[in-house]
């Protein structure tokens, strides 16, 4: 196992407790609100959550890269690309694919195609903010919460049927689609472009 792989595994282990606790708390909070209030999750709420999610993701991805390799253009491109790909996977593509597997009737909605100006603006601003502030650890917690909300809101906003089985299935779907993509976006993706710089980078 090379040093880059070892470092990535170390970072995934380091961040996994944040991801697990944030996922549990966010899911319980959303289910509590839906159970005891008249709050309705609409398409707009999903788009708000998704936009904030990719904004936070771009902050972390670009910040980690820039701290390890202070090249503005490269960090900007890595932040935009990483947040766009991983955000689309965790908020839309993976939940939608999983819903098909579990037999949930979910309407497909892809924000980066349907709302390109809003999404690209969020990616650009998030990446610039990450580069200039170099924030990493705290935004990762926020990122996970936003990812959970975005995934849940997608399933709730575009589902044709809401019942107890739906919530049980949604819990499984969101847990899986948040844990891996968030860590990949925040840690693995920027490190893929850094190579040996991982050894000497002090980004925490």
Rosetta constraint file for C-alpha pairs under 8 A:
AtomPair CA 1 CA 5 HARMONIC 6.39 0.50
AtomPair CA 1 CA 6 HARMONIC 6.73 0.50
AtomPair CA 2 CA 6 HARMONIC 6.40 0.50
AtomPair CA 3 CA 7 HARMONIC 6.11 0.50
AtomPair CA 3 CA 199 HARMONIC 7.76 0.50
AtomPair CA 4 CA 8 HARMONIC 6.23 0.50
AtomPair CA 4 CA 195 HARMONIC 6.70 0.50
AtomPair CA 4 CA 196 HARMONIC 7.03 0.50
AtomPair CA 4 CA 198 HARMONIC 6.88 0.50
AtomPair CA 4 CA 199 HARMONIC 7.86 0.50
AtomPair CA 5 CA 9 HARMONIC 6.20 0.50
AtomPair CA 6 CA 10 HARMONIC 6.12 0.50
AtomPair CA 7 CA 11 HARMONIC 6.19 0.50
AtomPair CA 7 CA 198 HARMONIC 7.32 0.50
AtomPair CA 7 CA 199 HARMONIC 7.84 0.50
AtomPair CA 8 CA 12 HARMONIC 6.19 0.50
AtomPair CA 8 CA 187 HARMONIC 7.18 0.50
AtomPair CA 8 CA 188 HARMONIC 6.20 0.50
AtomPair CA 8 CA 191 HARMONIC 7.65 0.50
AtomPair CA 9 CA 13 HARMONIC 6.25 0.50
AtomPair CA 10 CA 14 HARMONIC 6.16 0.50
AtomPair CA 11 CA 15 HARMONIC 6.16 0.50
AtomPair CA 11 CA 187 HARMONIC 6.99 0.50
AtomPair CA 12 CA 16 HARMONIC 5.91 0.50
AtomPair CA 12 CA 183 HARMONIC 6.44 0.50
AtomPair CA 12 CA 187 HARMONIC 7.44 0.50
AtomPair CA 13 CA 17 HARMONIC 7.70 0.50
AtomPair CA 15 CA 19 HARMONIC 6.52 0.50
AtomPair CA 15 CA 183 HARMONIC 7.34 0.50
AtomPair CA 16 CA 20 HARMONIC 6.09 0.50
AtomPair CA 16 CA 179 HARMONIC 7.64 0.50
AtomPair CA 16 CA 183 HARMONIC 7.81 0.50
AtomPair CA 17 CA 21 HARMONIC 6.16 0.50
AtomPair CA 18 CA 22 HARMONIC 6.02 0.50
AtomPair CA 18 CA 141 HARMONIC 6.29 0.50
AtomPair CA 19 CA 23 HARMONIC 6.04 0.50
AtomPair CA 19 CA 141 HARMONIC 7.07 0.50
AtomPair CA 19 CA 144 HARMONIC 6.04 0.50
AtomPair CA 19 CA 179 HARMONIC 6.21 0.50
AtomPair CA 20 CA 24 HARMONIC 6.32 0.50
AtomPair CA 20 CA 179 HARMONIC 7.24 0.50
AtomPair CA 21 CA 25 HARMONIC 6.14 0.50
AtomPair CA 22 CA 26 HARMONIC 5.97 0.50
AtomPair CA 22 CA 141 HARMONIC 6.83 0.50
AtomPair CA 22 CA 144 HARMONIC 6.26 0.50
AtomPair CA 22 CA 145 HARMONIC 5.71 0.50
AtomPair CA 23 CA 27 HARMONIC 6.10 0.50
AtomPair CA 23 CA 144 HARMONIC 6.88 0.50
AtomPair CA 23 CA 145 HARMONIC 6.51 0.50
AtomPair CA 23 CA 148 HARMONIC 6.18 0.50
AtomPair CA 23 CA 175 HARMONIC 6.68 0.50
AtomPair CA 23 CA 178 HARMONIC 7.68 0.50
AtomPair CA 24 CA 28 HARMONIC 6.20 0.50
AtomPair CA 25 CA 29 HARMONIC 6.10 0.50
AtomPair CA 26 CA 30 HARMONIC 6.17 0.50
AtomPair CA 26 CA 145 HARMONIC 6.07 0.50
AtomPair CA 26 CA 148 HARMONIC 6.54 0.50
AtomPair CA 26 CA 149 HARMONIC 6.98 0.50
AtomPair CA 27 CA 31 HARMONIC 6.16 0.50
AtomPair CA 27 CA 148 HARMONIC 7.02 0.50
AtomPair CA 27 CA 149 HARMONIC 7.66 0.50
AtomPair CA 27 CA 152 HARMONIC 7.94 0.50
AtomPair CA 27 CA 171 HARMONIC 7.28 0.50
AtomPair CA 28 CA 32 HARMONIC 6.07 0.50
AtomPair CA 29 CA 33 HARMONIC 6.26 0.50
AtomPair CA 30 CA 34 HARMONIC 6.21 0.50
AtomPair CA 30 CA 149 HARMONIC 7.66 0.50
AtomPair CA 31 CA 35 HARMONIC 5.99 0.50
AtomPair CA 32 CA 36 HARMONIC 6.16 0.50
AtomPair CA 33 CA 37 HARMONIC 5.61 0.50
AtomPair CA 33 CA 39 HARMONIC 7.17 0.50
AtomPair CA 34 CA 38 HARMONIC 6.92 0.50
AtomPair CA 34 CA 39 HARMONIC 6.19 0.50
AtomPair CA 34 CA 40 HARMONIC 7.59 0.50
AtomPair CA 41 CA 45 HARMONIC 6.10 0.50
AtomPair CA 41 CA 46 HARMONIC 7.47 0.50
AtomPair CA 41 CA 153 HARMONIC 6.24 0.50
AtomPair CA 41 CA 156 HARMONIC 6.27 0.50
AtomPair CA 41 CA 157 HARMONIC 5.39 0.50
AtomPair CA 42 CA 46 HARMONIC 6.69 0.50
AtomPair CA 42 CA 153 HARMONIC 7.68 0.50
AtomPair CA 42 CA 156 HARMONIC 7.79 0.50
AtomPair CA 42 CA 157 HARMONIC 4.87 0.50
AtomPair CA 43 CA 47 HARMONIC 6.33 0.50
AtomPair CA 43 CA 153 HARMONIC 7.98 0.50
AtomPair CA 43 CA 154 HARMONIC 7.61 0.50
AtomPair CA 43 CA 157 HARMONIC 5.38 0.50
AtomPair CA 43 CA 158 HARMONIC 7.23 0.50
AtomPair CA 44 CA 48 HARMONIC 6.19 0.50
AtomPair CA 45 CA 49 HARMONIC 6.20 0.50
AtomPair CA 45 CA 153 HARMONIC 6.90 0.50
AtomPair CA 46 CA 50 HARMONIC 5.97 0.50
AtomPair CA 46 CA 149 HARMONIC 8.00 0.50
AtomPair CA 46 CA 150 HARMONIC 5.69 0.50
AtomPair CA 46 CA 153 HARMONIC 4.99 0.50
AtomPair CA 46 CA 154 HARMONIC 5.60 0.50
AtomPair CA 46 CA 157 HARMONIC 6.95 0.50
AtomPair CA 47 CA 51 HARMONIC 5.95 0.50
AtomPair CA 47 CA 111 HARMONIC 7.13 0.50
AtomPair CA 47 CA 150 HARMONIC 7.84 0.50
AtomPair CA 48 CA 52 HARMONIC 6.22 0.50
AtomPair CA 49 CA 53 HARMONIC 5.97 0.50
AtomPair CA 49 CA 146 HARMONIC 6.18 0.50
AtomPair CA 49 CA 147 HARMONIC 7.69 0.50
AtomPair CA 49 CA 149 HARMONIC 6.44 0.50
AtomPair CA 49 CA 150 HARMONIC 4.92 0.50
AtomPair CA 49 CA 153 HARMONIC 7.75 0.50
AtomPair CA 50 CA 54 HARMONIC 6.26 0.50
AtomPair CA 50 CA 87 HARMONIC 7.55 0.50
AtomPair CA 50 CA 91 HARMONIC 6.84 0.50
AtomPair CA 50 CA 146 HARMONIC 7.46 0.50
AtomPair CA 50 CA 147 HARMONIC 7.37 0.50
AtomPair CA 50 CA 150 HARMONIC 5.20 0.50
AtomPair CA 51 CA 55 HARMONIC 6.17 0.50
AtomPair CA 51 CA 118 HARMONIC 7.54 0.50
AtomPair CA 51 CA 119 HARMONIC 6.12 0.50
AtomPair CA 51 CA 122 HARMONIC 6.36 0.50
AtomPair CA 52 CA 56 HARMONIC 6.22 0.50
AtomPair CA 52 CA 122 HARMONIC 7.56 0.50
AtomPair CA 52 CA 146 HARMONIC 6.83 0.50
AtomPair CA 53 CA 57 HARMONIC 6.11 0.50
AtomPair CA 53 CA 87 HARMONIC 7.13 0.50
AtomPair CA 53 CA 143 HARMONIC 5.90 0.50
AtomPair CA 53 CA 146 HARMONIC 5.01 0.50
AtomPair CA 53 CA 147 HARMONIC 5.67 0.50
AtomPair CA 53 CA 150 HARMONIC 7.21 0.50
AtomPair CA 54 CA 58 HARMONIC 5.92 0.50
AtomPair CA 54 CA 83 HARMONIC 5.43 0.50
AtomPair CA 54 CA 84 HARMONIC 6.69 0.50
AtomPair CA 54 CA 87 HARMONIC 5.64 0.50
AtomPair CA 54 CA 119 HARMONIC 7.96 0.50
AtomPair CA 54 CA 122 HARMONIC 6.98 0.50
AtomPair CA 54 CA 123 HARMONIC 6.30 0.50
AtomPair CA 54 CA 126 HARMONIC 7.74 0.50
AtomPair CA 55 CA 59 HARMONIC 6.37 0.50
AtomPair CA 55 CA 83 HARMONIC 7.68 0.50
AtomPair CA 55 CA 122 HARMONIC 5.24 0.50
AtomPair CA 55 CA 123 HARMONIC 5.49 0.50
AtomPair CA 55 CA 125 HARMONIC 7.20 0.50
AtomPair CA 55 CA 126 HARMONIC 4.59 0.50
AtomPair CA 55 CA 127 HARMONIC 7.59 0.50
AtomPair CA 56 CA 60 HARMONIC 6.51 0.50
AtomPair CA 56 CA 126 HARMONIC 6.36 0.50
AtomPair CA 56 CA 139 HARMONIC 6.37 0.50
AtomPair CA 56 CA 140 HARMONIC 7.66 0.50
AtomPair CA 56 CA 142 HARMONIC 7.17 0.50
AtomPair CA 56 CA 143 HARMONIC 5.34 0.50
AtomPair CA 57 CA 61 HARMONIC 6.12 0.50
AtomPair CA 57 CA 79 HARMONIC 7.72 0.50
AtomPair CA 57 CA 82 HARMONIC 8.00 0.50
AtomPair CA 57 CA 83 HARMONIC 5.23 0.50
AtomPair CA 57 CA 87 HARMONIC 7.57 0.50
AtomPair CA 57 CA 126 HARMONIC 7.57 0.50
AtomPair CA 57 CA 140 HARMONIC 7.71 0.50
AtomPair CA 57 CA 143 HARMONIC 6.02 0.50
AtomPair CA 57 CA 182 HARMONIC 7.81 0.50
AtomPair CA 57 CA 185 HARMONIC 6.92 0.50
AtomPair CA 57 CA 186 HARMONIC 6.67 0.50
AtomPair CA 58 CA 62 HARMONIC 5.89 0.50
AtomPair CA 58 CA 79 HARMONIC 4.69 0.50
AtomPair CA 58 CA 80 HARMONIC 5.98 0.50
AtomPair CA 58 CA 82 HARMONIC 7.19 0.50
AtomPair CA 58 CA 83 HARMONIC 5.02 0.50
AtomPair CA 58 CA 123 HARMONIC 5.89 0.50
AtomPair CA 58 CA 124 HARMONIC 7.84 0.50
AtomPair CA 58 CA 126 HARMONIC 4.96 0.50
AtomPair CA 58 CA 127 HARMONIC 4.81 0.50
AtomPair CA 58 CA 130 HARMONIC 7.01 0.50
AtomPair CA 59 CA 63 HARMONIC 5.90 0.50
AtomPair CA 59 CA 79 HARMONIC 7.03 0.50
AtomPair CA 59 CA 126 HARMONIC 4.78 0.50
AtomPair CA 59 CA 127 HARMONIC 5.00 0.50
AtomPair CA 59 CA 128 HARMONIC 7.42 0.50
AtomPair CA 59 CA 129 HARMONIC 6.05 0.50
AtomPair CA 59 CA 130 HARMONIC 3.90 0.50
AtomPair CA 59 CA 131 HARMONIC 7.28 0.50
AtomPair CA 59 CA 135 HARMONIC 7.08 0.50
AtomPair CA 59 CA 136 HARMONIC 7.60 0.50
AtomPair CA 59 CA 139 HARMONIC 7.54 0.50
AtomPair CA 60 CA 64 HARMONIC 6.04 0.50
AtomPair CA 60 CA 79 HARMONIC 7.75 0.50
AtomPair CA 60 CA 127 HARMONIC 7.98 0.50
AtomPair CA 60 CA 130 HARMONIC 6.09 0.50
AtomPair CA 60 CA 134 HARMONIC 7.90 0.50
AtomPair CA 60 CA 135 HARMONIC 6.49 0.50
AtomPair CA 60 CA 136 HARMONIC 5.07 0.50
AtomPair CA 60 CA 137 HARMONIC 7.95 0.50
AtomPair CA 60 CA 139 HARMONIC 6.58 0.50
AtomPair CA 60 CA 140 HARMONIC 6.70 0.50
AtomPair CA 60 CA 186 HARMONIC 5.66 0.50
AtomPair CA 61 CA 65 HARMONIC 6.32 0.50
AtomPair CA 61 CA 78 HARMONIC 7.06 0.50
AtomPair CA 61 CA 79 HARMONIC 5.04 0.50
AtomPair CA 61 CA 82 HARMONIC 6.94 0.50
AtomPair CA 61 CA 83 HARMONIC 7.22 0.50
AtomPair CA 61 CA 127 HARMONIC 7.64 0.50
AtomPair CA 61 CA 130 HARMONIC 7.66 0.50
AtomPair CA 61 CA 185 HARMONIC 6.35 0.50
AtomPair CA 61 CA 186 HARMONIC 4.91 0.50
AtomPair CA 61 CA 187 HARMONIC 7.07 0.50
AtomPair CA 61 CA 189 HARMONIC 7.45 0.50
AtomPair CA 61 CA 190 HARMONIC 5.99 0.50
AtomPair CA 62 CA 66 HARMONIC 5.93 0.50
AtomPair CA 62 CA 75 HARMONIC 5.02 0.50
AtomPair CA 62 CA 76 HARMONIC 6.13 0.50
AtomPair CA 62 CA 78 HARMONIC 6.26 0.50
AtomPair CA 62 CA 79 HARMONIC 4.29 0.50
AtomPair CA 62 CA 80 HARMONIC 7.90 0.50
AtomPair CA 62 CA 127 HARMONIC 5.40 0.50
AtomPair CA 62 CA 128 HARMONIC 7.78 0.50
AtomPair CA 62 CA 130 HARMONIC 5.55 0.50
AtomPair CA 62 CA 131 HARMONIC 5.81 0.50
AtomPair CA 62 CA 190 HARMONIC 7.43 0.50
AtomPair CA 63 CA 67 HARMONIC 6.03 0.50
AtomPair CA 63 CA 75 HARMONIC 7.54 0.50
AtomPair CA 63 CA 127 HARMONIC 7.58 0.50
AtomPair CA 63 CA 130 HARMONIC 4.53 0.50
AtomPair CA 63 CA 131 HARMONIC 4.93 0.50
AtomPair CA 63 CA 132 HARMONIC 7.90 0.50
AtomPair CA 63 CA 133 HARMONIC 7.45 0.50
AtomPair CA 63 CA 134 HARMONIC 4.55 0.50
AtomPair CA 63 CA 135 HARMONIC 5.98 0.50
AtomPair CA 63 CA 136 HARMONIC 6.26 0.50
AtomPair CA 64 CA 68 HARMONIC 6.41 0.50
AtomPair CA 64 CA 134 HARMONIC 7.11 0.50
AtomPair CA 64 CA 135 HARMONIC 7.96 0.50
AtomPair CA 64 CA 136 HARMONIC 6.41 0.50
AtomPair CA 64 CA 186 HARMONIC 7.64 0.50
AtomPair CA 64 CA 187 HARMONIC 7.57 0.50
AtomPair CA 64 CA 190 HARMONIC 6.80 0.50
AtomPair CA 64 CA 203 HARMONIC 6.08 0.50
AtomPair CA 65 CA 69 HARMONIC 5.84 0.50
AtomPair CA 65 CA 70 HARMONIC 7.51 0.50
AtomPair CA 65 CA 75 HARMONIC 5.73 0.50
AtomPair CA 65 CA 78 HARMONIC 7.66 0.50
AtomPair CA 65 CA 190 HARMONIC 5.33 0.50
AtomPair CA 65 CA 191 HARMONIC 7.09 0.50
AtomPair CA 65 CA 194 HARMONIC 7.42 0.50
AtomPair CA 66 CA 70 HARMONIC 4.46 0.50
AtomPair CA 66 CA 71 HARMONIC 6.25 0.50
AtomPair CA 66 CA 72 HARMONIC 7.00 0.50
AtomPair CA 66 CA 75 HARMONIC 5.46 0.50
AtomPair CA 66 CA 131 HARMONIC 6.01 0.50
AtomPair CA 66 CA 134 HARMONIC 7.40 0.50
AtomPair CA 67 CA 134 HARMONIC 6.66 0.50
AtomPair CA 67 CA 201 HARMONIC 7.20 0.50
AtomPair CA 67 CA 202 HARMONIC 7.43 0.50
AtomPair CA 67 CA 203 HARMONIC 5.62 0.50
AtomPair CA 68 CA 194 HARMONIC 7.39 0.50
AtomPair CA 68 CA 197 HARMONIC 6.47 0.50
AtomPair CA 68 CA 198 HARMONIC 7.07 0.50
AtomPair CA 68 CA 200 HARMONIC 8.00 0.50
AtomPair CA 68 CA 201 HARMONIC 4.97 0.50
AtomPair CA 68 CA 202 HARMONIC 7.13 0.50
AtomPair CA 68 CA 203 HARMONIC 6.63 0.50
AtomPair CA 69 CA 75 HARMONIC 7.88 0.50
AtomPair CA 69 CA 194 HARMONIC 7.28 0.50
AtomPair CA 69 CA 197 HARMONIC 7.56 0.50
AtomPair CA 70 CA 75 HARMONIC 7.52 0.50
AtomPair CA 71 CA 75 HARMONIC 6.00 0.50
AtomPair CA 72 CA 76 HARMONIC 5.99 0.50
AtomPair CA 72 CA 131 HARMONIC 7.21 0.50
AtomPair CA 73 CA 77 HARMONIC 6.20 0.50
AtomPair CA 74 CA 78 HARMONIC 6.09 0.50
AtomPair CA 75 CA 79 HARMONIC 5.96 0.50
AtomPair CA 75 CA 127 HARMONIC 7.62 0.50
AtomPair CA 75 CA 131 HARMONIC 7.17 0.50
AtomPair CA 76 CA 80 HARMONIC 6.16 0.50
AtomPair CA 76 CA 124 HARMONIC 7.51 0.50
AtomPair CA 76 CA 127 HARMONIC 5.55 0.50
AtomPair CA 76 CA 128 HARMONIC 6.68 0.50
AtomPair CA 76 CA 131 HARMONIC 7.60 0.50
AtomPair CA 77 CA 81 HARMONIC 5.90 0.50
AtomPair CA 78 CA 82 HARMONIC 5.68 0.50
AtomPair CA 78 CA 189 HARMONIC 7.99 0.50
AtomPair CA 78 CA 190 HARMONIC 6.61 0.50
AtomPair CA 79 CA 83 HARMONIC 5.93 0.50
AtomPair CA 79 CA 123 HARMONIC 7.48 0.50
AtomPair CA 79 CA 126 HARMONIC 7.93 0.50
AtomPair CA 79 CA 127 HARMONIC 5.24 0.50
AtomPair CA 79 CA 190 HARMONIC 7.92 0.50
AtomPair CA 80 CA 84 HARMONIC 5.96 0.50
AtomPair CA 80 CA 123 HARMONIC 5.25 0.50
AtomPair CA 80 CA 124 HARMONIC 6.28 0.50
AtomPair CA 80 CA 127 HARMONIC 6.34 0.50
AtomPair CA 81 CA 85 HARMONIC 6.12 0.50
AtomPair CA 82 CA 86 HARMONIC 5.96 0.50
AtomPair CA 82 CA 185 HARMONIC 5.85 0.50
AtomPair CA 82 CA 189 HARMONIC 6.45 0.50
AtomPair CA 82 CA 190 HARMONIC 7.77 0.50
AtomPair CA 83 CA 87 HARMONIC 5.43 0.50
AtomPair CA 83 CA 123 HARMONIC 6.98 0.50
AtomPair CA 83 CA 185 HARMONIC 6.44 0.50
AtomPair CA 84 CA 88 HARMONIC 6.01 0.50
AtomPair CA 84 CA 123 HARMONIC 7.16 0.50
AtomPair CA 85 CA 89 HARMONIC 6.25 0.50
AtomPair CA 86 CA 90 HARMONIC 6.05 0.50
AtomPair CA 86 CA 181 HARMONIC 5.82 0.50
AtomPair CA 86 CA 182 HARMONIC 7.32 0.50
AtomPair CA 86 CA 184 HARMONIC 7.73 0.50
AtomPair CA 86 CA 185 HARMONIC 5.95 0.50
AtomPair CA 87 CA 91 HARMONIC 5.79 0.50
AtomPair CA 87 CA 92 HARMONIC 7.83 0.50
AtomPair CA 87 CA 147 HARMONIC 7.90 0.50
AtomPair CA 87 CA 181 HARMONIC 7.83 0.50
AtomPair CA 88 CA 92 HARMONIC 5.40 0.50
AtomPair CA 88 CA 93 HARMONIC 6.14 0.50
AtomPair CA 88 CA 110 HARMONIC 7.74 0.50
AtomPair CA 88 CA 112 HARMONIC 7.94 0.50
AtomPair CA 89 CA 93 HARMONIC 4.69 0.50
AtomPair CA 89 CA 94 HARMONIC 5.34 0.50
AtomPair CA 89 CA 95 HARMONIC 7.98 0.50
AtomPair CA 89 CA 177 HARMONIC 7.77 0.50
AtomPair CA 89 CA 181 HARMONIC 7.37 0.50
AtomPair CA 90 CA 94 HARMONIC 5.65 0.50
AtomPair CA 90 CA 95 HARMONIC 6.86 0.50
AtomPair CA 90 CA 147 HARMONIC 7.17 0.50
AtomPair CA 90 CA 151 HARMONIC 6.87 0.50
AtomPair CA 90 CA 177 HARMONIC 5.01 0.50
AtomPair CA 90 CA 178 HARMONIC 5.96 0.50
AtomPair CA 90 CA 181 HARMONIC 6.02 0.50
AtomPair CA 90 CA 182 HARMONIC 7.80 0.50
AtomPair CA 91 CA 95 HARMONIC 6.52 0.50
AtomPair CA 91 CA 147 HARMONIC 6.73 0.50
AtomPair CA 91 CA 150 HARMONIC 5.71 0.50
AtomPair CA 91 CA 151 HARMONIC 4.68 0.50
AtomPair CA 91 CA 154 HARMONIC 6.95 0.50
AtomPair CA 91 CA 177 HARMONIC 7.63 0.50
AtomPair CA 92 CA 96 HARMONIC 5.82 0.50
AtomPair CA 92 CA 108 HARMONIC 7.91 0.50
AtomPair CA 92 CA 109 HARMONIC 7.28 0.50
AtomPair CA 92 CA 110 HARMONIC 6.75 0.50
AtomPair CA 92 CA 151 HARMONIC 7.10 0.50
AtomPair CA 92 CA 154 HARMONIC 7.00 0.50
AtomPair CA 93 CA 97 HARMONIC 5.98 0.50
AtomPair CA 94 CA 98 HARMONIC 5.95 0.50
AtomPair CA 94 CA 177 HARMONIC 6.16 0.50
AtomPair CA 95 CA 99 HARMONIC 5.98 0.50
AtomPair CA 95 CA 151 HARMONIC 6.72 0.50
AtomPair CA 95 CA 154 HARMONIC 7.89 0.50
AtomPair CA 95 CA 155 HARMONIC 7.20 0.50
AtomPair CA 95 CA 173 HARMONIC 6.15 0.50
AtomPair CA 95 CA 174 HARMONIC 6.92 0.50
AtomPair CA 95 CA 177 HARMONIC 6.73 0.50
AtomPair CA 96 CA 100 HARMONIC 6.46 0.50
AtomPair CA 96 CA 106 HARMONIC 6.75 0.50
AtomPair CA 96 CA 108 HARMONIC 6.89 0.50
AtomPair CA 96 CA 155 HARMONIC 7.81 0.50
AtomPair CA 97 CA 101 HARMONIC 6.56 0.50
AtomPair CA 98 CA 102 HARMONIC 6.26 0.50
AtomPair CA 98 CA 173 HARMONIC 6.43 0.50
AtomPair CA 99 CA 103 HARMONIC 5.93 0.50
AtomPair CA 99 CA 104 HARMONIC 4.88 0.50
AtomPair CA 99 CA 105 HARMONIC 7.10 0.50
AtomPair CA 99 CA 106 HARMONIC 6.76 0.50
AtomPair CA 99 CA 173 HARMONIC 7.73 0.50
AtomPair CA 100 CA 104 HARMONIC 5.90 0.50
AtomPair CA 100 CA 105 HARMONIC 7.27 0.50
AtomPair CA 100 CA 106 HARMONIC 7.81 0.50
AtomPair CA 102 CA 169 HARMONIC 7.44 0.50
AtomPair CA 104 CA 159 HARMONIC 7.39 0.50
AtomPair CA 104 CA 161 HARMONIC 7.96 0.50
AtomPair CA 104 CA 166 HARMONIC 7.49 0.50
AtomPair CA 105 CA 159 HARMONIC 5.77 0.50
AtomPair CA 105 CA 160 HARMONIC 5.91 0.50
AtomPair CA 105 CA 161 HARMONIC 7.19 0.50
AtomPair CA 106 CA 155 HARMONIC 6.73 0.50
AtomPair CA 106 CA 158 HARMONIC 5.32 0.50
AtomPair CA 106 CA 159 HARMONIC 4.52 0.50
AtomPair CA 106 CA 160 HARMONIC 6.60 0.50
AtomPair CA 107 CA 158 HARMONIC 5.07 0.50
AtomPair CA 107 CA 159 HARMONIC 6.51 0.50
AtomPair CA 108 CA 158 HARMONIC 7.49 0.50
AtomPair CA 109 CA 114 HARMONIC 7.89 0.50
AtomPair CA 109 CA 158 HARMONIC 7.99 0.50
AtomPair CA 110 CA 114 HARMONIC 6.21 0.50
AtomPair CA 111 CA 115 HARMONIC 5.10 0.50
AtomPair CA 111 CA 116 HARMONIC 6.89 0.50
AtomPair CA 111 CA 119 HARMONIC 7.09 0.50
AtomPair CA 112 CA 116 HARMONIC 4.73 0.50
AtomPair CA 112 CA 119 HARMONIC 5.73 0.50
AtomPair CA 112 CA 120 HARMONIC 7.48 0.50
AtomPair CA 115 CA 119 HARMONIC 6.30 0.50
AtomPair CA 116 CA 120 HARMONIC 5.83 0.50
AtomPair CA 117 CA 121 HARMONIC 5.90 0.50
AtomPair CA 118 CA 122 HARMONIC 6.25 0.50
AtomPair CA 119 CA 123 HARMONIC 6.29 0.50
AtomPair CA 120 CA 124 HARMONIC 6.12 0.50
AtomPair CA 121 CA 125 HARMONIC 6.07 0.50
AtomPair CA 122 CA 126 HARMONIC 5.91 0.50
AtomPair CA 123 CA 127 HARMONIC 6.13 0.50
AtomPair CA 124 CA 128 HARMONIC 6.28 0.50
AtomPair CA 125 CA 129 HARMONIC 6.02 0.50
AtomPair CA 126 CA 130 HARMONIC 6.10 0.50
AtomPair CA 127 CA 131 HARMONIC 6.20 0.50
AtomPair CA 128 CA 132 HARMONIC 6.19 0.50
AtomPair CA 129 CA 133 HARMONIC 5.97 0.50
AtomPair CA 129 CA 134 HARMONIC 7.89 0.50
AtomPair CA 130 CA 134 HARMONIC 5.18 0.50
AtomPair CA 130 CA 135 HARMONIC 5.93 0.50
AtomPair CA 130 CA 136 HARMONIC 7.98 0.50
AtomPair CA 135 CA 139 HARMONIC 6.72 0.50
AtomPair CA 136 CA 140 HARMONIC 6.35 0.50
AtomPair CA 136 CA 203 HARMONIC 7.53 0.50
AtomPair CA 136 CA 204 HARMONIC 6.73 0.50
AtomPair CA 137 CA 141 HARMONIC 7.14 0.50
AtomPair CA 137 CA 204 HARMONIC 6.66 0.50
AtomPair CA 138 CA 142 HARMONIC 6.81 0.50
AtomPair CA 139 CA 143 HARMONIC 5.80 0.50
AtomPair CA 140 CA 144 HARMONIC 6.28 0.50
AtomPair CA 140 CA 186 HARMONIC 7.27 0.50
AtomPair CA 141 CA 145 HARMONIC 6.47 0.50
AtomPair CA 142 CA 146 HARMONIC 6.16 0.50
AtomPair CA 143 CA 147 HARMONIC 6.06 0.50
AtomPair CA 143 CA 182 HARMONIC 7.52 0.50
AtomPair CA 144 CA 148 HARMONIC 6.23 0.50
AtomPair CA 144 CA 178 HARMONIC 7.00 0.50
AtomPair CA 144 CA 182 HARMONIC 6.58 0.50
AtomPair CA 145 CA 149 HARMONIC 6.31 0.50
AtomPair CA 146 CA 150 HARMONIC 5.97 0.50
AtomPair CA 147 CA 151 HARMONIC 6.09 0.50
AtomPair CA 147 CA 178 HARMONIC 6.22 0.50
AtomPair CA 147 CA 182 HARMONIC 7.70 0.50
AtomPair CA 148 CA 152 HARMONIC 6.13 0.50
AtomPair CA 148 CA 174 HARMONIC 6.38 0.50
AtomPair CA 148 CA 175 HARMONIC 7.71 0.50
AtomPair CA 148 CA 178 HARMONIC 6.32 0.50
AtomPair CA 149 CA 153 HARMONIC 5.82 0.50
AtomPair CA 150 CA 154 HARMONIC 6.03 0.50
AtomPair CA 151 CA 155 HARMONIC 6.48 0.50
AtomPair CA 151 CA 174 HARMONIC 5.85 0.50
AtomPair CA 151 CA 177 HARMONIC 7.79 0.50
AtomPair CA 151 CA 178 HARMONIC 7.90 0.50
AtomPair CA 152 CA 156 HARMONIC 6.09 0.50
AtomPair CA 152 CA 170 HARMONIC 6.96 0.50
AtomPair CA 152 CA 174 HARMONIC 6.58 0.50
AtomPair CA 153 CA 157 HARMONIC 5.64 0.50
AtomPair CA 154 CA 158 HARMONIC 6.07 0.50
AtomPair CA 155 CA 159 HARMONIC 5.71 0.50
AtomPair CA 155 CA 170 HARMONIC 7.19 0.50
AtomPair CA 156 CA 162 HARMONIC 7.53 0.50
AtomPair CA 161 CA 166 HARMONIC 7.72 0.50
AtomPair CA 162 CA 166 HARMONIC 5.81 0.50
AtomPair CA 162 CA 167 HARMONIC 7.56 0.50
AtomPair CA 163 CA 167 HARMONIC 6.64 0.50
AtomPair CA 164 CA 168 HARMONIC 6.41 0.50
AtomPair CA 165 CA 169 HARMONIC 6.13 0.50
AtomPair CA 166 CA 170 HARMONIC 5.92 0.50
AtomPair CA 167 CA 171 HARMONIC 6.10 0.50
AtomPair CA 168 CA 172 HARMONIC 6.72 0.50
AtomPair CA 169 CA 173 HARMONIC 6.22 0.50
AtomPair CA 170 CA 174 HARMONIC 5.90 0.50
AtomPair CA 171 CA 175 HARMONIC 6.02 0.50
AtomPair CA 172 CA 176 HARMONIC 6.38 0.50
AtomPair CA 173 CA 177 HARMONIC 6.11 0.50
AtomPair CA 174 CA 178 HARMONIC 5.90 0.50
AtomPair CA 175 CA 179 HARMONIC 6.18 0.50
AtomPair CA 176 CA 180 HARMONIC 6.71 0.50
AtomPair CA 177 CA 181 HARMONIC 6.42 0.50
AtomPair CA 178 CA 182 HARMONIC 5.81 0.50
AtomPair CA 179 CA 183 HARMONIC 6.64 0.50
AtomPair CA 180 CA 184 HARMONIC 6.14 0.50
AtomPair CA 181 CA 185 HARMONIC 5.96 0.50
AtomPair CA 182 CA 186 HARMONIC 6.06 0.50
AtomPair CA 183 CA 187 HARMONIC 5.61 0.50
AtomPair CA 183 CA 188 HARMONIC 6.84 0.50
AtomPair CA 184 CA 188 HARMONIC 4.61 0.50
AtomPair CA 184 CA 189 HARMONIC 5.65 0.50
AtomPair CA 185 CA 189 HARMONIC 5.24 0.50
AtomPair CA 185 CA 190 HARMONIC 7.42 0.50
AtomPair CA 186 CA 190 HARMONIC 7.16 0.50
AtomPair CA 187 CA 191 HARMONIC 6.33 0.50
AtomPair CA 188 CA 192 HARMONIC 6.16 0.50
AtomPair CA 189 CA 193 HARMONIC 7.39 0.50
AtomPair CA 190 CA 194 HARMONIC 6.81 0.50
AtomPair CA 191 CA 195 HARMONIC 6.68 0.50
AtomPair CA 191 CA 198 HARMONIC 6.89 0.50
AtomPair CA 194 CA 198 HARMONIC 6.37 0.50
AtomPair CA 196 CA 200 HARMONIC 7.89 0.50
AtomPair CA 197 CA 201 HARMONIC 5.96 0.50
